[in-house]
Amino acid sequence: MPAIHTPLSLTFKRFFDSEKSGGILLILCTLVSPGLANSAFGTSYLHFWHRQVGGMSIEHWVNDGLMAIFFLFIGLELERELYSGELSDLRNALLPIFAAAGGIAVPALIHFSLNAGTPTQPGMGIPMATDIAFALGVLALLGNRVPASLKVFLTALAVMDDLGAIIVIAVFYTAELSAPYLLAALAVFGMLLAMNRLLRVMALLPYLAGGALMWYLMLKSGVHATIAGVLLAFAIPYSSTQDDEASPSHKLEHFLHKPAAFLVLPVFALANTGIAISPDWAQALGSTNSLGILAGLVAGKPLGITLLAFVAVALGICRLPPDLGWKHVLGAGLLGGIGFTMSIFITNLAFVGANAVIDASKMAILLASLSAGTLGFTWLRLTGQPGASHPDPAPPSSR
């Protein structure tokens, strides 16, 4: 059975380089925000994010509005991967699909085993996620000590992980449901699909206008509004047979790449990591919820990813690429424990109004992500070899 292709395309290389630089900015914002929250300006800083604008707090606008743009970008990535990327060939996709399934299930089971039947049980979705920007940012620091196929594997794994997180948010973290608004949102989605599949409308503006309306209806329905971003992505025309540059989906993904990496995620980090550390912070980290998050991300992620990948290979369902060893899969599993963006996002949905639990969860996420990133980097650096990557592809010849 064919393995995942190892040479890096120019498109993927540009994507990887952007995630790397975006990850660095994300790290800086993650360091700055807690520092400001616990400084002399802490009260003013935290009050800013809770200031009401247009009926919602600024933090709410970031999490429900600005993050919808991020979810649109994620949806466009998913669409590309499913139609013409690493996930377009099921045989190539099976390894990261099985790995992602293990990386979702095992952390959730660990958290559930510690919190079943308690008020913090809804937090079982928190350790499921992988932060693609952070994970690829750490991997970038290793340079050519890791094979090119590991970068592709980790990206495909993180994309499938994001898909799993989106499904979990839509199914398990829905507030009181308003059927009329939900049906109206789905009707708009159907209209956008018809514009694409039947009318062959290729202009972006009608889709963006319909997407804005769908976002509002989804917000009023009780289903988290960011799901509208994912639905919009799959309504926008994409064709793997036409010139990639002419695809509306490709154009929008290319346009959103830098805003997502350099605006949306950094602002999200600033808005959601301003944690005022209380005197009993150590006790909060010892709660079953925090322990479930820590154990799920740091131990559950590498265990689930490596175990399910091993089972899939042992059963002959798929195989490892020639330049990828189990030490690399374990390293990817460790980096998969960097939950951050999606983990914090799910935290806000799981414990609405429980500020103390939210802050404790965020502290656990930050500590777990730092630990997972450090362990993954150290493991791959010690086990990697210089020159492991393939050389960069030659630029395309002029037409």
N, C-alpha and C positions, 0 to 999 in steps of 0.2 A: 504493500500500500504506500503511495507516494508520501513523502515527508513534507513538512512546511518549507516553502522556498526560502533559501537563506540570503541571496543577494538583495541588497536594499535598493529599492527604486528611488529615483529623485524625489518623487512625491512623498514617500514615507520619510526620507531623510529630512526634507523641509519640515514635515510634521514633527519629527522627533526633536529637531533643533529648536522649534518654537516651544514645544512642551518643556524642554530643558530650561530655556531662559525664563519662561513663565513660572516654572517651579521655583526658580531662585527668588523671583519677586514675591511669590506666595510665601516662601520661608521668611523673608524679611517682614512682611505684613503680619505674619503669625507671631513673630518676636516682638514687634512694635506694639501691637494691640494690648496684650496682657501687661506690658510695661507701662503703657499710658493708663490703663485701668487701675493700676496699683500705685500711681504717682500722685503728686499733689493735685494734678488735674483730673484725677480719676472720676470724681462725681460729675463734672461737666462733660467728660468724654462719654460716660455711660448714658447721661441724660440726653445727649445729642442723638443717639441711636433710637431713643424712645420718644423723641419729639413727634407730635402728630402732624401729618401733612396729607391733606385730601382724605381724611377719615381713617388713615392707617399710619402706624409709626414708620419712621425711616427704616428701621430694621425689618419691618413687615414688607415694605416696598422692595427691599433688597432680596428677601427670601422668597417672596411670591412673584415679584415683577422682574427684577434684574436676573434672578436665577432661571426664569423662563427662557431667557436668551441663551443661557448656558445649556439648558436642556434641549433647546432647538439645535444648538451646535452638536450636542451629544447625539441627537437623533439623526442629524445629517451624517455624522461619522458612522453610525450604525448602518444607515442606508448604503453608504459607500462600501463598507466592509462586506455587507450581505450581498450586494450586487456585483462588485468587481474587486473586492479586496481579499484579505486572507480568509474570510469566512464565506466567500462565494463558492468555494469548492468544499463540499461537506467532508471529504477525506482529509483535507488540510485543516479544516476547522475542528475536527473531533478532539484533538489533543487539548487545545485551549478551552473547548466547551466542557469537557469532562473536568479539567482542572478548575475552571470557574465554578462548576456545580459543587465540587468539593470545598472550594474556598468560600462558598455561600452557606452551605449546609452545616459544616462542622462548627464554625464560630457561632452560628445561631443556636445549635444544639447545646454548646457549652454554656452560653448565656441563659438559655431556657432551663437547663438543669439546675442552675443556681437561683433562678428567680421565678420558677413556675408557681403560679397561684398567689403571687405577691403584686403590689401595685407597680413594681418595676418590670413586670413581665413584658410589657410592650417594647421594652428596650432590646429585645432579641434581634431586631433588625439592624441595630447600630453596628455591630462588628462584621456585618456581611460585606461592607463596601471596600473598594480599593480606590485610592486617589491616583488617577493616571498621571496627572501633572507632577506630583511629588515623586511617585515611583520611577517615572522616566527621568526625572531630574537627578535622582540618586544614581540611577544606572548610567547616566551620562558622565558622572564623575569618574567612572571606571574606565572610560575611553575604550581602547582596543584590548583590554584584558578580558572582555567577555565576547562570545561569538555574536555575529549579526543576528542569527536566528533567535537568540535569547531576547533581543529587543523586539523582534516581530512577535514572538510568543507572549511576552509580557503585555504588549499593546493589545493583541487579540484577547488575551485573558482579561485585561482591564475593561475592554469594550463590552465583553460578555457580562462581566461583573456589573457594569453600569446598567445594562439591560435588565439584569436580575433585580437590581436596586429599584429601578423604575417600576417594575411589575409589583414589587413589594409595597412601594409607596402607594400605587394606585389601588391595590387590593386591601391592604391592612391599615393604612393610615389615612382613611377618609373620614372626615367629620360627618355631622348630620347631613344626610343626602337629600337634596331637593331634586326630585325627578323631573319637573318641568325644565329647570335650567340645564340639567344634564342632557336631557333629550334635545334641547335646543343646541347645546354645544356639539353633540354628535351629528345633528342635522347640518350644522355649518361644516363639520369635518366631511360629511358625505358630499356636500356641495363642492368643497375644494377637491375631493377625489374625482368628482365628475368633471370639473374644469380641467383636470390633468388627463384622465383616461379617455373621456368622451369628446370634450371640446378642444383638447390639445392646446390649451392656453399656456404659452411659454413665458409670458411677462411675470416678473416677481411681484409687482405691486399688488395685484388682486389677491395673491396668496397671503401676503403680509397683512393686508387689511382684514381679510377673513380670519387670519390667525389671531389678530388683536381682539376681534369680536369673540372668537372661540375662547381666548384666555379669560375675558370678562365673564362669560357664561359659565366657564369651568370654575372660576373663583366663587361665583354665587351658588354653584351646585353643591359645594362641599367637598368634591374631589379636588385634590391639590392642583392649583392653577398651573403649575409647571408642567403637568402632563400634557397641556395644550401645546407646549413647545415640541414635544416628541411627536405628537400626532401631526402637527403642521409639517415637520420634517419629512414624514412619509407621504404627505400629500403633494409636496413640491416635485415637479418633474425631474426624473433622473434616468439616464440611459447609458448603459455600459457599452453600447455599440456606436454611439455618436462621439464626436470629438469631445473629450472631457471638458475642455475649456468652454464649450458651448452649452453645457448642462446647467440649467438654473440652480440645481442643487449644489453643483460644484462651485458656481459663482458665489452663492450665499455662504457656503462653508468657508471658502477662501476669504470672503469679506469679514466673517465673524471670528476667524481664527485669532487674530491679535486682540480684538476687544474682549473675547472670552478669557484669554490668557493674561492680558495686562490690565483689564478693568474689572470685569465681572468677578472673577475669583479673588483677586486681591481685596476688592471692596467687601465681598462676602466674608473673607477672613477677618478684616477689620471689624465688621459688624458683629461677628459671632464668636470671636476669641477674646473679647474684652471681659475677662473673668476677674472679679475682685476676690482675691484669695482670702478666705476667712481663717480665723485661728484654728478651726477644727478641720482644716483641709485634709490632714492625714487620716482622720477618722472617716471622712467622706470617701476617700480612696479605698478604704477597707470595707465599704458596703458591698453587698452581693452584686448590685448592679455594676458598680465600678470594676469589681473583680471579674465579672462576666465579660465586660468590654475589654479589659486588659488581656485576660486569658484568651478570649476569642480572637483578637487581632494578632497578638504576639505568638501564640501557640496554635490556635485553631486554624488560622489562615495557612501557614506552611504545612501543617499536618493534612488538612483537607485537600489542598492543591496537589501536594506530592502523592498522597495516598490514592486519590481518584485517577490521577494521571498514570500512576504505576499499574493500577487495576486495568485501565483501558489498554495499556501497552501489553500487559501480561495476557489479556484475553485476545490479543491480536486485532483489536478494533482499530488501533492506530499505532504509530511508532514514532520514536524520537527522530528529529532531523540528525543527519550524520555528525554535525559539529556540536550537538547539544547533549550533555550528560546529565545524570540525575543530580549531580552537585549543582548544576545550573538551574534545574527545575526547583530544587530546594531553595536556592537563592532567590528565584522569582517568587516563591511562596512567602519567603520572609519579607520581601518588598511589598507583596500583596497585603501585608498587615498594616501598611500606611493607609488608614481609612480616611482621615481628615475630612475633606469637603463633604462627601456623601454621608459619612458617619455623623457629622455635626448637623447636617440637614435633616437626617432621620431623627436625631435627638430632639430637635425642635418640634417635630411632628408627634413623637412618642409621648412627650411629657409636657403638653401644653399647660401653661400656668404654673407648673411646679419648678420655680426658678432655682431652688436649691439643688434639686435633682439634675436639672439641665446643666448647671455650672459644674457639679461633680462629674457628670458624664463627659462634659467637654474636657475637663482636666484629665480624665482617664484616657480619652481619645488622643489628646496631645502627647501624654506620656507614652501610650502604646505606639503611636505613630513614630515618635522619636526613637523608641527602643527598636521597633521593627526596621526602620531605615538604617539605624546604626548596625544592627545585626546582619541585615542583608548586604550592606556595603562591605562590612568586615569579612563576611563569609566569601563573597565573590572575589574580593581583592586577594584573600589568602589562597583561594583555590583556582583563581584565573591565571592566564598566561598572557604576557605581552604579545601583541600581534594576533590575537584570537579572532578579531573581526576580519571580514572580507574588506578589500580595498573599496574605496568609494567608486560608484559606477561612473563610467565616462559620460560626459554631457552628450545629449542627443545631437546628431548631425543636423545642420541647417537644411531646411527644405527648399 
